[in-house]
């Protein structure tokens, strides 16, 4: 068991770490986080600094978006980490890694990662949550591709993210017009 340093014994309650690239965060991610708060007292959204993925948004940009989206929810913490996830988890009060699944194809990869993490830290569990049926087809990769080609991603990502994608791809940013009966 990992020994705690002085001052690290403050009880934060039941904490889950939700790691990922979140490049960008989608309503599928948000769905998993919001439902996880029904089980956990705190959820730490841990943005991985993985240079091999060649992210569209910098870690700082992703952190800023996540913090803005969850600014009214104090029991959601946005953070970033480099290196092994188990090393990051050891620095927190978490005992659970939270992972979202969209389809059975996600399970094989996630099962391997969960098994490796468990072999590195036997006190660590992984909780898999299926995303809502409304978002099972949504992935950050697909969102970026659709946005890059000028397609609309509204309703699949928060407005902030849709706007930031348009800015990144140098597409016109339009304001939402409310449609009325007289239009």
N, C-alpha and C positions, 0 to 999 in steps of 0.2 A: 504494500500500500504506500502511496506517495505521502511523505510527511509534509505537513503544512508549516509554513513560516509564520513568525509572529505577526498577528494582525490579519491572517487569512482565515481565521476561524469564524468570521461573521456568517451567520446563517442567511443565505439568500433564498431559502426555500428550495422547492424542486426546480432545478434548472436544466434546460435542454440546450444543446448547441446545434444550430442549423447551419452547417457549412455548405459552401458552394461558391461558384464564381459570380452569380447574380449579375450577369453581363448581358442584358439588364435584368432587373427584378421584374417579374410578371405577376399577373393576378393568380396564376397557379401557385407561385411561391407564397403569395400573401394569403391565399386560401389555407395552405398548410400551416403557416404561422398562426393565423387566427384560431384555427381549430386546436392547435397545440396548446394555446393558452387556456383551453378548457381542462387540460391535464397538468400543465406545468405552471409554476408561479412566474417564471421568467423564461424567455427565449432569447438566446444570443444568436443573432444572425452574424455568422463568422465568414467574412469574405476572404477567400483564398487568394493569395498573391502567387498565381501560377503563370510564370512567364511563357511556358510552353503552349498555352492556349491562345496567346496573342489576342488579348481582350480588346474590344472596341473602346470601352470606357476605362479610365485609370481607376486604381483602387480608391483614390480620393473622391473621384466622381461617383463611383458606385456607393461609397459610404455616405456621401452627401445626399444622394437620392433616397437611400434607405432611411436615413435619419429624418429627412423631410416627410417621407410617406408615413412614418410611424411617430411623428413628433408628439401626437396626442396620446400615445400609448407608452407610459413610462416603464412597463414591465417587458418591453422589447428593447434590447440593446444591440446596436450595430457596432461591429469591431472587425478587424482584419488580422490575418496571421500569415506567416511564412513557415514553410517546413511541414513537419508531420502534424496531422490533426491531433493525434494522441498527446503530443507535447503541449499543444495549445490547450486542450481540454484539461490537462493536469494543472494548469494555471488558474482554472476556474473552479467553481463549486459543482460543476455538472458531472453527472454520472451517465447521461444519455446523449447519444447523437441522434438527431432527428433527420430523417431522409424522406423526401417526397418521391412517390412512384407514380408514373403516368400510365405505363403499360407493362405487360409482362416482360417486354424486352429490357426495361430498366432493371428488373429484379436481379438478373444474373450478375450484372456489373456491381450493383449495390450489395448483393450478398457476398461477393468476393471481398469488397472493401470492408464490409462489416466484420467478416471473418478475420481479415488481417488486423484490423483495429483491435478486435477482441484478443488476438494472439499477442499483440503488443501491450495491452492493458486489460487484464482479466476482470477488472472492476467496471469495465465500460460496456454498456449495452447500446444497441441501435434499435430505434423505433421507426418502422416504416409506416408512412401514412399515404394512402391513395389520395391524389388530388381530386377535386370535385369533377364530376362528369362534364361540367361546362368548360374545363380547362385541360382535360387529359391530352389534348393534341398540341398544347402550347409549350414551346421550348424557347429558351433565349436565342438559340441558334436560328430557329425559324423566324422569330420576331425580327431579328437583325436582317435576315435575308429579305423578308417582305418589305421592311422599311427601306432598305437600301434600294430596292427596285421601285419605290414610290407607292407601295400599297399601304392601305390604312391598317393600323394596329390598335386603333381606339377600341376600347372594350376588352382588350386582352392585356393591356398594361395601363398603369395609372397615366393620367394626362401629362404629368411631369415627365415621365419616361418617353411617351410618344413625342413630346416637344423636343426633348434632348436628342432623340434619334434623328428627327428631322434636321436639327442643327448639325449633328455629326455628319450626316450625309448631304448637307447643304441643299436641303429641299425647302420649299416655301412653308413657313409656319403659319397656319391659318387659325383664326379664332373661331371657336364654336359659335354658331348662330342658332339661337333658339327658334324653332319652327312653331309657328302659330297657325290658327285656323284661317287667318287672312292671307297667308303666304301662297 
